Amino acid sequence: MSRLLDQRDGVTYAAAGVSIAAGDEAVARIASRVATTARPGVIGAIGGFGGLFALDVARYREPVLVASADGVGTKLEVARRVGRYDTVGLDLVAMLVDDLVCVGAEPLFLLDYVALGALDPARLEEVVAGVVEGCRRAGVALLGGETAEHGGVMAPDDLDLAGFAVGVVERGRELGPERVASGDVLVGLGSPNLRSNGYTLARRVFEGADLDGPAWPGAPRSLGEELLAPSVIYAPGVGAVREAVGEGLHAAAHVTGGGIVGNVARVLPDSLDAVIDMTRFDTPEIFFEIQRRGPVSAQEMVHVFNCGLGMVLVLAPSAAGPACDAARGAGLDAAVVGEVRRGRGAVVLT
């Protein structure tokens, strides 16, 4: 017998801060939920060393795979303080798949990564339930993932959530700055909340505030509920727009960290400006509350937050109307918010 097998007792993994039993229970809790996200291409179930997905190559002459990685960020601290984790999984899916559609890709599958100080199977199930719901809304498969218990490194109630997603686009049909032209129209897709961006500043502004109190005087819900409101997932709506207008959709900007200014600039050639009329879309009250409480300058607000625009589409003028109709048909708020003009690659807000 190996000397390794001679030792009968001593320090255990559980005593060091990692419970294998809790991990097994967590997998058992989430397996049936994950199975509901299966879509054509998924092979097998979770639990293996890797997730399997068969790409339908018959649909593409030259398929190009597109990958994205992101996390939920410090919105998780709000979730921890409120004790509610059912929405952050939707945020994760939105951050991933809405990046993929900005290059014209159809999102296919997603993997998540959850790190915890101590593995509470019920809390993990709550987190993954949100990821599953987000995947169902986005039409992507939750192909697998990883749960890591970091005992002795993270506090028992600490949690971090990140993920990776893969999509596919036909070579030559990618969206981006090279398609954008002077005279193009900007269509904005509305965002009713902060989504998952700017929370380090928002938490600083609301430091010491009562999360159970109204988000602002007369608000219909608490500050905690407002800050945990889940992100809109735009991917299906953007897909519907592309199906409706085809090559009339030139580019798409997912408004995340960096706000309206930083993200719309990413789809502009150096010779063109995007001129956005801020009066053409609604800015939810939570943004004004952040600005008042800070106080936060107008310039800082539009460089950090979406301020009511979660996605900006760049379209040929003739495609703007059908694009708005298609987006609204997919349940999104959509409006023409500006245009592309000769310039220097800047975003101009009026």
C-alpha positions in Angstrom: 0.0 0.0 0.0 1.2 3.5 -0.8 2.4 5.6 2.2 -0.1 8.2 0.9 -3.0 5.8 1.8 -1.6 5.0 5.3 -2.8 8.3 6.8 -6.2 7.8 8.4 -7.1 11.2 9.9 -6.0 14.8 10.0 -6.8 18.2 8.5 -9.7 18.1 6.0 -10.5 20.2 2.9 -13.8 21.2 4.6 -11.9 22.4 7.7 -9.7 24.4 5.4 -12.7 26.2 3.9 -13.8 24.1 0.9 -16.8 21.7 1.1 -16.9 19.1 -1.6 -20.3 18.0 -0.3 -21.7 21.5 -0.7 -20.3 21.6 -4.2 -22.0 18.3 -5.1 -25.3 19.6 -3.7 -25.0 22.8 -5.7 -24.4 20.9 -9.0 -27.5 18.8 -8.3 -29.6 21.9 -7.6 -28.7 23.7 -10.9 -28.4 20.8 -13.3 -32.1 20.7 -14.2 -32.2 24.5 -14.6 -29.2 24.5 -16.9 -30.8 21.9 -19.1 -33.7 24.2 -20.0 -31.3 26.5 -21.9 -30.3 23.8 -24.4 -30.5 24.8 -28.1 -29.6 23.1 -31.4 -25.8 22.3 -31.3 -25.6 21.4 -27.6 -24.1 17.9 -27.0 -24.4 16.2 -23.6 -25.0 17.8 -20.2 -23.0 19.7 -17.6 -20.6 17.9 -15.4 -17.9 16.9 -17.9 -14.5 18.4 -18.3 -15.7 20.6 -21.1 -18.9 21.7 -22.8 -19.6 20.4 -26.3 -21.3 22.4 -29.1 -21.6 21.4 -32.7 -21.6 24.4 -35.0 -24.0 24.1 -37.9 -21.5 24.8 -40.7 -24.1 24.2 -43.3 -25.6 27.6 -42.5 -22.3 29.4 -43.2 -19.9 29.6 -46.1 -17.1 31.0 -43.9 -18.2 31.0 -40.2 -16.3 33.4 -37.9 -16.5 32.7 -34.2 -16.8 35.7 -31.9 -16.0 35.5 -28.2 -16.6 37.9 -25.3 -15.7 37.9 -21.6 -17.2 40.1 -18.9 -18.5 40.2 -15.3 -21.1 41.9 -13.2 -18.7 44.1 -11.3 -19.5 46.0 -8.1 -23.2 45.7 -8.5 -22.6 42.4 -6.6 -21.8 44.5 -3.5 -25.4 45.9 -3.7 -26.7 42.4 -4.1 -24.7 41.3 -1.0 -26.0 44.2 1.1 -29.6 43.6 0.0 -29.3 39.8 0.3 -30.7 39.2 -3.1 -29.0 37.5 -6.0 -31.8 36.6 -8.4 -31.1 39.5 -11.0 -27.3 39.6 -11.3 -27.3 36.5 -13.5 -29.4 38.4 -16.1 -26.8 41.2 -16.0 -24.0 38.8 -16.8 -25.8 37.4 -19.8 -26.6 40.9 -21.1 -23.1 42.1 -20.8 -21.8 39.1 -22.8 -24.4 38.6 -25.6 -25.0 42.2 -26.2 -21.3 42.6 -27.0 -21.5 39.8 -29.5 -24.3 41.3 -31.5 -22.3 44.5 -31.9 -20.1 42.7 -34.4 -23.1 41.0 -36.1 -22.7 37.7 -34.4 -25.5 35.3 -33.3 -24.8 34.3 -29.7 -24.6 30.6 -29.3 -23.5 29.6 -25.9 -22.2 30.9 -22.6 -20.1 29.7 -19.6 -20.2 31.2 -16.2 -17.7 31.5 -13.4 -18.8 32.0 -9.8 -16.2 32.5 -7.0 -17.5 32.4 -3.4 -16.0 32.7 0.0 -18.2 29.9 1.3 -20.4 27.8 -1.0 -24.0 28.1 0.0 -25.9 25.9 -2.4 -29.1 27.9 -2.1 -27.4 31.2 -2.9 -25.5 29.6 -5.8 -28.8 28.3 -7.1 -30.3 31.8 -6.9 -27.4 33.2 -8.9 -27.5 30.5 -11.6 -31.3 30.8 -11.9 -30.7 34.4 -13.1 -28.1 33.2 -15.5 -30.5 30.6 -16.8 -33.3 33.0 -17.3 -31.0 35.4 -19.1 -29.9 32.6 -21.4 -33.5 31.7 -22.2 -34.2 35.3 -23.0 -31.1 35.6 -25.2 -31.6 32.2 -26.9 -28.2 30.9 -25.9 -27.2 27.7 -24.2 -25.5 27.7 -20.7 -22.9 25.2 -21.8 -21.1 24.8 -18.5 -19.0 26.8 -16.1 -17.1 26.7 -12.8 -17.8 27.3 -9.2 -14.8 28.1 -7.0 -14.9 28.2 -3.2 -12.1 30.5 -2.0 -12.1 29.7 1.7 -9.6 31.8 3.7 -9.1 34.2 0.8 -12.6 35.7 0.3 -15.0 36.5 3.2 -17.8 33.9 3.6 -20.4 36.1 2.0 -18.2 37.4 -0.8 -19.2 36.5 -4.4 -17.9 37.3 -7.8 -19.6 36.5 -11.1 -18.0 36.5 -14.6 -18.6 34.7 -17.8 -17.6 34.0 -21.4 -19.8 33.7 -24.5 -19.3 32.6 -28.1 -21.2 33.6 -31.2 -20.9 33.2 -34.9 -21.1 35.5 -37.9 -20.6 35.0 -41.7 -17.3 36.4 -42.8 -18.0 39.7 -44.6 -21.2 40.4 -42.7 -19.5 41.8 -39.6 -20.8 45.1 -38.3 -18.4 47.9 -37.5 -16.9 51.4 -38.2 -15.9 50.5 -41.8 -19.6 50.3 -42.7 -20.6 53.7 -41.1 -21.2 56.6 -43.5 -22.0 60.3 -43.3 -25.8 60.7 -43.2 -26.4 57.4 -41.3 -29.1 57.6 -38.7 -28.7 56.7 -35.0 -31.5 54.6 -33.4 -31.3 54.3 -29.6 -32.7 51.4 -27.6 -33.9 52.5 -24.2 -32.4 51.4 -20.9 -34.7 51.8 -17.8 -31.8 51.5 -15.3 -28.1 51.4 -14.7 -27.8 47.9 -16.1 -24.4 46.7 -14.7 -22.2 49.7 -15.2 -20.9 52.6 -13.1 -21.7 51.0 -9.8 -18.4 52.1 -8.2 -19.5 55.7 -8.6 -23.1 55.0 -7.8 -22.1 53.2 -4.6 -19.9 56.1 -3.6 -22.8 58.6 -4.2 -25.2 56.4 -2.2 -22.7 55.6 0.6 -24.6 55.4 3.8 -28.0 55.6 2.1 -30.9 53.4 3.3 -31.3 50.7 0.6 -34.7 49.9 2.0 -35.9 53.5 1.6 -37.3 55.0 -1.6 -34.8 55.4 -4.4 -35.8 59.1 -4.6 -38.7 61.1 -3.0 -41.9 59.5 -4.2 -40.1 56.6 -6.0 -42.3 53.5 -6.5 -39.6 51.2 -5.2 -36.7 51.1 -2.8 -33.2 52.2 -3.6 -31.9 48.6 -3.3 -34.6 47.4 -5.7 -33.8 50.2 -8.2 -30.0 49.4 -8.1 -30.6 45.7 -8.5 -33.0 46.1 -11.5 -31.7 43.7 -14.2 -30.2 44.7 -17.5 -32.3 44.7 -20.6 -31.0 42.0 -22.9 -30.8 43.5 -26.4 -29.4 40.7 -28.4 -32.7 39.2 -29.7 -34.0 42.6 -30.6 -30.9 43.6 -32.5 -31.1 40.2 -34.3 -34.7 41.1 -35.3 -33.5 44.5 -36.6 -30.9 42.9 -38.7 -33.3 40.3 -40.1 -35.7 43.2 -40.9 -33.2 45.6 -42.6 -30.3 43.4 -43.6 -27.3 45.4 -44.8 -29.1 48.5 -43.7 -27.7 47.9 -40.2 -24.1 49.2 -40.3 -22.9 49.2 -36.6 -24.1 48.8 -33.1 -22.7 50.2 -29.8 -23.4 48.5 -26.5 -23.4 51.3 -23.9 -21.6 49.8 -20.9 -18.6 51.1 -19.0 -17.5 54.4 -20.6 -21.1 55.6 -21.0 -22.7 57.0 -24.1 -19.7 58.9 -25.2 -17.1 56.2 -24.8 -19.0 53.4 -26.4 -20.6 55.2 -29.4 -17.2 56.5 -30.3 -16.0 52.9 -30.7 -18.1 52.5 -33.9 -17.0 55.7 -35.6 -14.3 56.1 -38.2 -11.9 58.9 -37.5 -13.6 61.2 -40.1 -17.1 61.0 -38.7 -19.0 62.3 -35.6 -22.1 60.9 -34.0 -24.5 63.7 -33.1 -27.0 62.6 -30.4 -30.0 64.7 -29.3 -30.5 64.0 -25.6 -34.1 65.2 -25.7 -35.1 62.4 -28.1 -35.0 59.7 -25.4 -36.0 59.4 -21.8 -33.4 59.5 -19.0 -34.8 57.5 -16.0 -35.0 59.3 -12.7 -32.3 57.2 -11.1 -29.7 59.0 -13.2 -30.9 62.4 -12.1 -30.8 61.2 -8.5 -27.2 60.1 -8.8 -26.4 63.5 -10.4 -28.1 65.4 -7.6 -26.7 63.4 -4.7 -23.1 63.4 -5.9 -23.2 66.0 -7.1 -21.9 64.6 -10.4 -21.3 66.8 -13.5 -23.2 66.3 -16.7 -19.9 65.4 -18.5 -19.1 62.7 -15.9 -22.6 61.2 -16.2 -22.4 60.7 -19.9 -18.9 59.3 -19.7 -19.9 56.7 -17.0 -23.5 55.8 -17.4 -25.9 54.8 -20.2 -28.3 57.6 -19.1 -31.2 55.8 -20.8 -29.6 54.4 -23.9 -28.5 50.8 -23.6 -27.7 50.3 -27.3 -27.2 52.6 -30.2 -27.7 51.3 -33.7 -26.1 53.0 -36.8 -28.3 52.5 -39.9 -28.8 53.7 -43.5 -31.5 56.4 -43.5 -34.0 54.2 -45.3 -33.6 51.5 -42.6 -34.3 53.6 -39.6 -38.1 53.3 -39.6 -38.2 49.5 -40.2 -35.4 49.1 -37.5 -37.5 51.0 -34.9 -40.5 48.8 -35.8 -38.6 45.6 -35.5 -37.0 46.6 -32.2 -40.4 47.6 -30.8 -41.8 44.3 -32.0 -39.2 42.6 -29.9 -40.3 44.6 -26.8 -37.7 47.3 -26.8 -38.1 51.1 -26.6 -36.6 52.5 -29.8 -36.3 56.0 -31.3 -34.2 57.9 -33.7 -31.8 59.9 -31.5 -29.3 61.4 -33.9 -27.2 61.1 -37.0 -23.7 60.7 -38.3 -21.9 63.7 -39.8 -18.4 64.7 -41.0 -16.1 65.2 -38.1 -13.2 63.7 -36.2 -14.5 60.5 -34.6 -16.3 62.3 -31.7 -19.6 61.9 -30.0 -21.5 65.2 -29.8 -24.4 65.5 -27.4 -26.9 68.3 -27.8 
